[in-house]
């Protein structure tokens, strides 16, 4: 399993609308067969900073995600708004899944 960790920063004035679109994007992503999880978090100290954690079966599933039609729509919407973007592609550490009250992290 791979985990994609992303940090996106937008202007605080755009943050509420951006969050709404991120929620829709996460829901769309979870409909893909290879997507195992998609978490969206908003920084408590910087309202325009969002952290995403996505998990996929493998790189093929992530490539499918990147090429999905809804991903193209999200890129078109988000590209002009995003001031900073940091992405890390990670391998899940064996035994690195913790579950609490139905939330897989």
HELIX and SHEET records of a PDB file:
HELIX    1   1 UNK A   12  UNK A   14  5                                   3    
HELIX    2   2 UNK A   15  UNK A   29  1                                  15    
HELIX    3   3 UNK A   59  UNK A   66  1                                   8    
HELIX    4   4 UNK A   69  UNK A   79  1                                  11    
SHEET    1   A 4 UNK A  35  UNK A  42  0                                        
SHEET    2   A 4 UNK A  49  UNK A  56 -1                                        
SHEET    3   A 4 UNK A   2  UNK A   9 -1                                        
SHEET    4   A 4 UNK A  84  UNK A  91 -1                                        
SHEET    1   B 2 UNK A  99  UNK A 100  0                                        
SHEET    2   B 2 UNK A 103  UNK A 104 -1                                        
END                                                                             
